[in-house]
Every structure is written in structure tokens, then in C-alpha cells.
Amino acid sequence: METFEYIVNEKGERRAVIVPYNIFKELMELAEDTIDISLIKEVKNEQYLDWEEVKREFRKAGKID
């Protein structure tokens, strides 16, 4: 089992924690997945733009060749 180390203040209150790198990495991946899922849910019902139409509009505006 992985162990955690705590950094405490002068009153003995936990102020920070040191976690093993492999657990930190897993937590970061979970956080990123959670953010991705949240963003997907946020834009799920938005209307999308057709890529070819976007390129036509940019060409028409002179922003691309």
C-alpha cells in the first residue's frame, strides 16, 4: 500500500500532503478526464459548423487562399 506524508503547521494541523508520483499521475489523469467530459457535455447540443463551409467563408473574406 502506498503511504502519504503530511506537512503540518506548528499546531499540528495538516497543511499539505506528499503523494507518491504514480498516484499523483492517476489523479491528474482523472481530473483531465473529468474536465473533458464536462466540456463535451457543455457543447454537446451546440450547432456545429461544416469545415468546408468554414473554409469557403475564410476564402471569401480573404483570410486564406
C-alpha positions as a printed NumPy array, in Angstrom:
array([[  0.   ,   0.   ,   0.   ],
       [  1.202,   3.491,  -0.853],
       [  1.83 ,   5.869,   2.002],
       [  1.21 ,   9.564,   2.204],
       [  3.276,  12.099,   4.076],
       [  1.692,  15.149,   5.638],
       [  3.203,  18.539,   6.193],
       [  1.804,  20.118,   9.318],
       [  1.953,  23.59 ,  10.784],
       [  3.145,  24.441,  14.273],
       [ -0.29 ,  23.46 ,  15.675],
       [ -0.059,  20.017,  14.086],
       [ -2.745,  20.806,  11.506],
       [ -2.285,  19.204,   8.116],
       [ -1.42 ,  21.851,   5.554],
       [ -0.14 ,  19.767,   2.618],
       [  0.327,  16.19 ,   1.547],
       [  3.072,  14.41 ,  -0.331],
       [  1.697,  11.64 ,  -2.533],
       [  3.598,   9.016,  -4.468],
       [  4.12 ,  10.04 ,  -8.089],
       [  2.081,   7.173,  -9.562],
       [ -0.959,   8.202,  -7.503],
       [ -0.451,  11.862,  -8.419],
       [ -0.317,  10.901, -12.095],
       [ -3.548,   8.89 , -11.817],
       [ -5.281,  11.769, -10.036],
       [ -4.196,  14.205, -12.75 ],
       [ -5.492,  11.893, -15.487],
       [ -8.826,  11.547, -13.676],
       [ -9.063,  15.323, -13.301],
       [ -8.314,  15.829, -17.001],
       [-10.909,  13.208, -17.97 ],
       [-13.479,  14.9  , -15.745],
       [-12.781,  18.268, -17.363],
       [-13.018,  16.721, -20.846],
       [-16.355,  15.086, -20.036],
       [-17.654,  18.371, -18.631],
       [-16.63 ,  20.253, -21.79 ],
       [-18.2  ,  17.615, -24.025],
       [-21.481,  17.882, -22.112],
       [-21.298,  21.666, -22.384],
       [-21.043,  21.712, -26.187],
       [-22.972,  18.53 , -26.952],
       [-26.088,  20.347, -28.129],
       [-24.353,  23.219, -29.88 ],
       [-24.686,  23.572, -33.6  ],
       [-21.544,  22.576, -35.425],
       [-20.021,  24.218, -38.472],
       [-19.226,  22.305, -41.604],
       [-15.462,  22.507, -42.217],
       [-15.867,  23.063, -45.959],
       [-18.274,  25.931, -45.301],
       [-15.822,  27.496, -42.847],
       [-13.038,  27.32 , -45.446],
       [-15.321,  28.899, -48.074],
       [-16.158,  31.749, -45.72 ],
       [-12.48 ,  32.344, -44.912],
       [-11.583,  32.355, -48.597],
       [-14.421,  34.746, -49.332],
       [-13.158,  37.051, -46.563],
       [ -9.608,  36.815, -47.935],
       [ -8.233,  35.229, -44.796],
       [ -6.927,  32.122, -46.556],
       [ -6.049,  31.207, -50.133]])
